[in-house]
């Protein structure tokens, strides 16, 4: 090794052509754009905690470069990426890697903000930028040692989003290396906000990552230099964050040739992905055994090391006070699934959190510590036992979950999800506007100006 990995990623980000990207990765970039934009818009109307962030951006003033989705209004690209990024994950409904963590909630808001700032970015160029950022995120995510301490989405995501922004800006390889160096100064965030309750930042963290990526790329464009050894230096990313535990060969194997974005997964339910196998197990167990909540005495959820955190403290997990707490609560999500047979966006509104039937069902959910369900390379499938009032015990594993590797979501599902999500916009969108936006994304490769999408969604 003679050069830091930042040089490899810089070459990749600058030289990748649209034609180099396989069809599944291009398709994933468009799917993630549709999915992320829909979730952002839904958050504007559903998550009260993001309104102060949007107000702060508008109060800050500056050039009207990029739009705030859902709320409307134009602000500097830096602040638009911050607000849109804050909304991109706060419903916990954005895409994720099969191993966990979320690439597009940082990449899409940042890249759109930069594209609006400079104008004239083609659909193919936007697809390329998103696809290469997703590939970089997954390569880093999959090949580092992790102790469930640093939050991988934020510490990894700032680099991948910076690559996407730098690509849209047209940075040189030297500037891209500098952008990664600058991004490393802003690569931060631990999982502490995921372990506690009552914290609004749990859902809004991607705003910081998106903003940092835009700032890093713009500073590099202006000629600011950063350390060249940000990834592999003595005090670089891998040594400081992961004690030097990373697989360099695997990270770089096939870079620029083999794209991994096609493996991204899209959520069927708006809650932490850890809860999904428990939701699915509950829905299927209830259906297969013709059970109602009235038939149930207790629902035992078998939880490993990470899953147990979504059950503690138990009294507050059974009766969450905020939407983020509810989305990170296995007892609450299981209770919704048992009561309603599905989990929808409306279940995490203030009305949903006060649903007496759901809260009563949540009291029946009991966590059982099970070390066989500890998170290693992949989070194990959830296991539940439903104990009925007549003495039966029904056991179900949450495998083949909708949206998982075995049952991925297709364009038809994502279209329906987008239409429902967009209907919750803070500033109402007409059905024909929503349809036009979806069609623009699905045919994005034919567009001469990809930001027409944003204009459609914000001019009405």
C-alpha positions as CSV (number, residue, x, y, z in Angstrom):
1,X,0.0,0.0,0.0
2,X,1.5,3.3,-1.1
3,X,-1.6,5.6,-1.0
4,X,-4.5,6.0,1.4
5,X,-7.8,4.4,0.3
6,X,-9.2,7.9,-0.2
7,X,-7.3,8.0,-3.6
8,X,-9.1,4.8,-4.7
9,X,-12.5,6.1,-3.8
10,X,-11.7,9.5,-5.4
11,X,-10.8,7.8,-8.7
12,X,-14.0,5.8,-8.4
13,X,-16.2,8.8,-7.7
14,X,-14.7,10.9,-10.5
15,X,-14.3,8.3,-13.3
16,X,-17.4,6.1,-13.0
17,X,-19.7,6.5,-16.0
18,X,-23.4,5.8,-16.1
19,X,-22.6,3.0,-18.6
20,X,-20.3,1.3,-16.1
21,X,-23.2,0.7,-13.6
22,X,-25.2,-2.5,-14.0
23,X,-28.9,-2.3,-14.5
24,X,-29.8,-3.5,-11.0
25,X,-27.7,-0.8,-9.3
26,X,-29.1,1.9,-11.6
27,X,-32.6,0.6,-10.8
28,X,-31.8,0.7,-7.1
29,X,-30.6,4.3,-7.3
30,X,-34.0,5.3,-8.8
31,X,-35.9,3.2,-6.3
32,X,-34.1,4.8,-3.5
33,X,-34.7,8.3,-4.9
34,X,-38.4,7.6,-5.1
35,X,-38.5,5.9,-1.6
36,X,-36.4,8.6,0.1
37,X,-38.2,11.6,-1.4
38,X,-41.6,10.0,-0.4
39,X,-40.4,9.4,3.2
40,X,-39.1,13.0,3.4
41,X,-42.4,14.4,2.3
42,X,-44.4,12.2,4.7
43,X,-42.2,13.3,7.6
44,X,-43.0,17.0,7.0
45,X,-46.6,16.3,8.0
46,X,-46.2,13.4,10.5
47,X,-43.2,14.3,12.7
48,X,-43.6,17.4,14.8
49,X,-39.9,17.4,15.8
50,X,-38.7,18.4,12.3
51,X,-40.7,21.7,12.2
52,X,-38.2,23.6,14.3
53,X,-35.4,22.4,12.1
54,X,-37.2,23.8,9.0
55,X,-37.9,27.0,10.8
56,X,-34.2,27.3,11.8
57,X,-33.2,26.9,8.2
58,X,-35.5,29.6,6.9
59,X,-34.5,32.0,9.7
60,X,-30.9,31.5,8.8
61,X,-31.5,33.2,5.4
62,X,-29.0,33.1,2.6
63,X,-29.3,32.4,-1.1
64,X,-32.5,30.5,-2.3
65,X,-30.7,27.6,-3.9
66,X,-32.5,24.4,-2.9
67,X,-36.0,23.4,-1.8
68,X,-37.2,22.1,1.6
69,X,-39.5,19.3,0.6
70,X,-42.9,19.0,2.2
71,X,-42.7,22.4,3.9
72,X,-41.8,24.5,0.8
73,X,-39.4,27.4,0.6
74,X,-35.9,27.6,-0.7
75,X,-32.7,28.0,1.3
76,X,-28.9,27.5,0.8
77,X,-28.0,24.0,-0.3
78,X,-26.3,23.4,3.0
79,X,-29.4,24.0,5.0
80,X,-31.8,22.3,2.5
81,X,-29.6,19.1,2.9
82,X,-29.8,19.5,6.6
83,X,-33.6,19.7,6.8
84,X,-34.3,17.2,4.1
85,X,-31.8,14.8,5.7
86,X,-33.4,15.3,9.1
87,X,-36.7,14.2,7.6
88,X,-35.2,11.3,5.5
89,X,-34.9,8.9,8.4
90,X,-37.1,10.3,11.1
91,X,-40.0,8.0,10.2
92,X,-37.6,5.0,10.1
93,X,-39.1,4.1,6.7
94,X,-36.0,4.6,4.5
95,X,-34.0,1.9,2.7
96,X,-31.3,-0.1,4.4
97,X,-28.5,-2.6,3.8
98,X,-29.3,-6.3,4.5
99,X,-26.8,-6.1,7.4
100,X,-28.5,-2.9,8.7
101,X,-27.9,0.8,8.5
102,X,-29.2,3.4,6.0
103,X,-27.3,4.8,3.0
104,X,-29.8,6.8,1.1
105,X,-31.1,9.0,3.9
106,X,-27.8,10.8,3.7
107,X,-27.0,10.4,0.0
108,X,-30.3,11.6,-1.6
109,X,-30.9,14.8,0.4
110,X,-27.3,15.9,0.0
111,X,-27.1,15.1,-3.7
112,X,-30.4,16.7,-4.6
113,X,-29.4,19.9,-2.7
114,X,-26.2,20.2,-4.7
115,X,-27.9,19.4,-8.0
116,X,-30.4,22.2,-7.3
117,X,-27.6,24.6,-6.4
118,X,-25.7,24.2,-9.7
119,X,-28.6,23.3,-12.0
120,X,-28.5,21.4,-15.3
121,X,-27.7,18.0,-13.8
122,X,-28.9,15.2,-16.0
123,X,-30.9,12.3,-14.8
124,X,-28.1,9.9,-15.8
125,X,-25.6,11.9,-13.8
126,X,-27.9,11.9,-10.7
127,X,-28.4,8.2,-11.0
128,X,-24.6,7.7,-11.3
129,X,-23.9,9.9,-8.2
130,X,-26.5,8.0,-6.1
131,X,-25.4,4.6,-7.3
132,X,-21.7,5.2,-6.6
133,X,-22.5,6.6,-3.1
134,X,-24.6,3.5,-2.3
135,X,-21.8,1.2,-3.4
136,X,-19.2,3.0,-1.3
137,X,-21.5,2.9,1.7
138,X,-22.0,-0.8,1.5
139,X,-18.4,-1.6,0.9
140,X,-17.4,0.3,4.0
141,X,-20.3,-1.0,6.1
142,X,-19.7,-4.6,5.3
143,X,-16.0,-4.7,6.0
144,X,-15.3,-3.1,9.3
145,X,-15.2,-4.5,12.8
146,X,-18.1,-3.1,14.8
147,X,-18.9,-3.2,18.5
148,X,-22.3,-1.5,18.4
149,X,-20.7,1.7,19.6
150,X,-20.3,4.1,16.7
151,X,-23.4,4.6,14.6
152,X,-22.4,3.2,11.3
153,X,-24.9,5.2,9.2
154,X,-23.4,8.5,10.3
155,X,-19.7,7.7,10.5
156,X,-19.7,5.8,7.2
157,X,-22.5,7.8,5.5
158,X,-20.7,11.1,5.5
159,X,-18.0,9.7,3.2
160,X,-20.4,8.0,0.7
161,X,-22.7,11.1,0.6
162,X,-19.6,13.3,0.0
163,X,-18.6,11.1,-2.9
164,X,-22.1,11.6,-4.4
165,X,-22.0,15.3,-3.9
166,X,-18.5,15.6,-5.2
167,X,-19.5,13.7,-8.3
168,X,-22.4,16.1,-9.1
169,X,-20.1,19.1,-8.5
170,X,-17.6,17.7,-10.9
171,X,-14.7,17.6,-8.5
172,X,-11.3,16.5,-9.7
173,X,-9.6,13.5,-8.1
174,X,-7.4,15.7,-6.0
175,X,-10.4,17.7,-4.8
176,X,-12.3,14.5,-4.0
177,X,-9.4,13.3,-1.8
178,X,-9.6,16.7,0.0
179,X,-13.4,16.4,0.3
180,X,-12.9,13.0,2.0
181,X,-10.4,14.5,4.4
182,X,-12.8,17.3,5.3
183,X,-15.6,14.8,5.7
184,X,-13.5,12.8,8.1
185,X,-13.5,15.8,10.5
186,X,-17.3,15.5,10.5
187,X,-17.6,11.7,10.7
188,X,-19.2,11.3,14.0
189,X,-22.1,9.9,16.1
190,X,-22.5,7.1,18.6
191,X,-25.4,4.7,19.2
192,X,-26.2,6.3,22.5
193,X,-29.3,8.0,21.1
194,X,-30.6,4.6,20.1
195,X,-30.2,3.1,23.5
196,X,-32.3,5.7,25.4
197,X,-35.8,7.1,25.1
198,X,-37.3,10.5,24.6
199,X,-34.6,11.7,22.1
200,X,-35.8,13.4,18.9
201,X,-32.3,13.1,17.4
202,X,-32.7,9.4,17.0
203,X,-34.7,10.0,13.9
204,X,-33.0,13.2,12.6
205,X,-29.4,12.1,12.6
206,X,-29.1,11.9,8.8
207,X,-29.5,15.7,8.6
208,X,-26.1,16.2,10.1
209,X,-24.6,13.6,7.7
210,X,-26.2,15.2,4.7
211,X,-25.1,18.7,5.7
212,X,-21.6,17.6,6.4
213,X,-21.3,15.9,3.0
214,X,-22.5,19.1,1.2
215,X,-20.1,21.2,3.2
216,X,-17.2,18.9,2.6
217,X,-17.7,18.9,-1.2
218,X,-18.2,22.6,-1.4
219,X,-15.1,23.4,0.7
220,X,-13.0,21.1,-1.5
221,X,-14.4,22.8,-4.6
222,X,-13.3,26.1,-3.2
223,X,-9.8,24.8,-2.7
224,X,-9.7,23.9,0.9
225,X,-7.4,20.9,1.5
226,X,-7.9,18.1,3.9
227,X,-5.6,15.3,5.2
228,X,-4.8,12.7,2.5
229,X,-4.7,9.8,5.0
230,X,-8.2,10.2,6.5
231,X,-9.1,6.5,5.9
232,X,-5.9,4.6,6.8
233,X,-3.6,7.1,8.5
234,X,-2.3,6.6,12.0
235,X,-5.3,8.5,13.4
236,X,-7.5,7.8,10.4
237,X,-11.0,6.6,10.2
238,X,-10.3,2.8,10.4
239,X,-7.7,3.0,13.2
240,X,-9.7,5.4,15.4
241,X,-13.2,4.1,14.9
242,X,-12.6,0.4,14.4
243,X,-9.3,-0.3,16.1
244,X,-7.8,-1.0,12.7
245,X,-10.2,-3.9,12.0
246,X,-11.1,-3.6,8.4
247,X,-10.7,-5.7,5.2
248,X,-8.9,-3.5,2.7
249,X,-9.0,-6.1,-0.1
250,X,-12.7,-6.7,0.2
251,X,-13.5,-3.0,0.3
252,X,-11.6,-2.4,-2.9
253,X,-12.3,-5.6,-4.7
254,X,-14.1,-4.9,-8.0
255,X,-14.4,-1.2,-7.2
256,X,-15.8,0.6,-10.3
257,X,-16.8,-2.7,-11.8
258,X,-19.0,-4.6,-9.3
259,X,-21.8,-2.4,-7.8
260,X,-23.6,-3.5,-4.7
261,X,-26.5,-1.1,-4.6
262,X,-28.9,-3.7,-6.1
263,X,-28.8,-5.5,-2.7
264,X,-30.5,-2.6,-0.8
265,X,-33.8,-3.3,0.8
266,X,-37.0,-1.3,1.2
267,X,-39.2,-1.3,4.2
268,X,-42.8,-2.5,4.4
269,X,-43.4,-0.9,7.8
270,X,-42.3,2.5,9.2
271,X,-40.3,1.3,12.2
272,X,-36.8,0.2,13.1
273,X,-35.8,-2.7,10.9
274,X,-35.0,-4.8,14.0
275,X,-38.7,-4.8,14.8
276,X,-39.7,-6.1,11.4
277,X,-39.1,-9.8,12.0
278,X,-41.2,-9.6,15.2
279,X,-44.0,-7.7,13.4
280,X,-44.0,-10.3,10.6
281,X,-43.9,-13.3,13.1
282,X,-46.8,-11.7,15.0
283,X,-49.0,-11.0,11.9
284,X,-48.4,-14.5,10.5
285,X,-48.9,-16.3,13.8
286,X,-52.2,-14.5,14.4
287,X,-53.4,-15.2,10.8
288,X,-52.3,-18.9,10.7
289,X,-54.0,-19.6,14.0
290,X,-57.1,-17.4,13.6
291,X,-56.2,-15.6,16.8
292,X,-57.5,-12.2,18.1
293,X,-55.9,-10.1,20.8
294,X,-58.7,-11.3,23.2
295,X,-57.3,-14.8,22.8
296,X,-53.9,-13.9,24.0
297,X,-52.5,-14.1,27.5
298,X,-48.9,-13.2,26.7
299,X,-46.6,-12.6,23.7
300,X,-43.0,-13.6,24.5
301,X,-40.4,-12.0,22.2
302,X,-37.0,-13.6,22.2
303,X,-34.3,-10.9,22.0
304,X,-30.6,-10.8,21.7
305,X,-28.0,-8.2,22.6
306,X,-29.2,-5.4,20.3
307,X,-32.9,-6.3,20.2
308,X,-33.1,-6.2,24.0
309,X,-32.3,-2.5,23.9
310,X,-35.6,-2.0,22.0
311,X,-37.4,-3.5,25.1
312,X,-35.8,-1.4,27.8
313,X,-37.0,0.3,30.0
314,X,-40.0,-2.0,29.5
315,X,-42.6,0.3,30.9
316,X,-41.7,3.1,28.6
317,X,-41.3,0.7,25.6
318,X,-44.8,-0.6,26.2
319,X,-46.1,3.0,26.4
320,X,-43.8,5.2,24.3
321,X,-44.2,8.9,24.5
322,X,-42.8,10.0,21.2
323,X,-43.0,8.6,17.6
324,X,-39.3,7.7,17.5
325,X,-39.6,5.8,20.8
326,X,-42.6,3.9,19.4
327,X,-40.7,3.0,16.2
328,X,-37.8,1.7,18.3
329,X,-40.1,-0.3,20.6
330,X,-40.5,-4.0,19.9
331,X,-43.4,-4.3,22.5
332,X,-45.3,-1.4,20.9
333,X,-44.7,-2.6,17.3
334,X,-45.7,-6.1,18.1
335,X,-48.8,-4.8,19.9
336,X,-49.8,-2.8,16.8
337,X,-49.3,-5.9,14.6
338,X,-51.3,-8.1,16.9
339,X,-54.2,-5.6,17.2
340,X,-54.4,-4.4,13.7
341,X,-52.8,-7.1,11.5
342,X,-50.5,-4.4,9.9
343,X,-48.3,-1.5,10.9
344,X,-49.0,1.9,9.1
345,X,-47.7,5.4,9.2
346,X,-50.8,6.5,11.1
347,X,-49.9,4.1,14.0
348,X,-47.1,6.4,15.0
349,X,-49.1,9.7,15.2
350,X,-50.1,11.1,18.6
351,X,-53.5,9.4,18.1
352,X,-51.8,6.1,17.3
353,X,-49.6,6.3,20.4
354,X,-52.7,6.8,22.6
355,X,-54.7,3.8,21.1
356,X,-56.0,2.1,24.1
357,X,-56.3,-1.3,22.4
358,X,-52.7,-1.2,21.3
359,X,-51.5,-0.1,24.7
360,X,-53.4,-2.9,26.4
361,X,-51.8,-5.4,24.0
362,X,-48.4,-4.0,24.6
363,X,-48.8,-4.9,28.3
364,X,-48.9,-8.5,27.2
365,X,-45.6,-8.4,25.4
366,X,-42.8,-9.9,27.5
367,X,-39.1,-9.9,26.4
368,X,-37.1,-13.1,26.9
369,X,-33.3,-12.8,26.7
370,X,-31.9,-15.2,24.1
371,X,-28.2,-15.1,23.3
372,X,-28.8,-17.1,20.1
373,X,-30.4,-14.0,18.7
374,X,-27.3,-11.7,19.2
375,X,-26.3,-9.5,16.3
376,X,-23.3,-10.8,14.5
377,X,-22.8,-10.4,10.7
378,X,-26.6,-10.4,10.2
379,X,-29.4,-9.8,12.7
380,X,-31.1,-13.2,13.4
381,X,-34.8,-13.6,12.6
382,X,-37.1,-12.7,15.4
383,X,-38.8,-15.4,17.4
384,X,-42.1,-15.1,19.3
385,X,-44.2,-17.4,21.5
386,X,-47.9,-16.5,21.8
387,X,-49.5,-18.0,25.0
388,X,-53.2,-18.2,24.6
389,X,-55.8,-18.0,27.3
390,X,-56.8,-21.6,26.7
391,X,-53.3,-22.8,27.5
392,X,-51.8,-23.2,24.0
393,X,-48.3,-21.9,23.0
394,X,-47.9,-20.8,19.4
395,X,-44.3,-20.3,18.3
396,X,-43.3,-18.4,15.1
397,X,-40.1,-17.3,13.5
398,X,-40.2,-14.1,11.5
399,X,-38.5,-15.4,8.4
400,X,-39.2,-14.4,4.7
401,X,-40.1,-10.9,5.9
402,X,-41.6,-8.7,3.2
403,X,-38.9,-6.3,2.0
404,X,-36.1,-8.7,3.0
405,X,-33.7,-10.5,0.7
406,X,-36.0,-13.4,0.3
407,X,-39.0,-11.2,-0.5
408,X,-37.8,-7.9,-1.9
409,X,-40.2,-5.0,-2.7
410,X,-40.8,-4.2,-6.4
411,X,-41.7,-1.0,-8.2
412,X,-45.4,-1.6,-7.7
413,X,-45.0,-1.7,-3.9
414,X,-42.7,1.4,-4.0
415,X,-45.2,3.3,-6.1
416,X,-48.0,2.6,-3.6
417,X,-45.7,3.5,-0.7
418,X,-44.7,6.8,-2.4
419,X,-48.3,7.8,-3.1
420,X,-49.3,7.1,0.5
421,X,-46.3,8.9,1.9
422,X,-46.7,11.9,-0.3
423,X,-50.3,12.3,0.8
424,X,-49.0,13.3,4.3
425,X,-47.1,16.3,3.0
426,X,-47.3,19.4,5.3
427,X,-48.2,21.4,2.2
428,X,-50.8,19.2,0.5
429,X,-49.9,17.7,-2.9
430,X,-52.6,17.0,-5.5
431,X,-52.7,13.4,-6.7
432,X,-51.6,14.4,-10.2
433,X,-48.5,16.1,-8.8
434,X,-47.6,13.0,-6.9
435,X,-48.1,10.9,-10.1
436,X,-46.0,13.3,-12.2
437,X,-43.2,13.1,-9.7
438,X,-43.2,9.4,-9.7
439,X,-43.1,9.2,-13.5
440,X,-40.2,11.6,-13.6
441,X,-38.2,9.4,-11.3
442,X,-39.1,6.2,-13.1
443,X,-37.9,7.7,-16.4
444,X,-35.1,9.7,-14.8
445,X,-32.4,8.5,-17.2
446,X,-34.1,10.4,-20.0
447,X,-34.2,13.7,-18.2
448,X,-31.9,16.6,-19.1
449,X,-32.5,18.3,-15.7
450,X,-33.1,15.9,-12.8
451,X,-34.2,18.7,-10.5
452,X,-37.4,19.1,-12.4
453,X,-38.6,16.5,-9.8
454,X,-38.1,19.0,-7.0
455,X,-39.8,21.8,-8.9
456,X,-42.9,19.6,-9.5
457,X,-43.1,18.8,-5.8
458,X,-42.7,22.3,-4.6
459,X,-44.5,24.5,-7.2
460,X,-48.2,24.1,-6.8
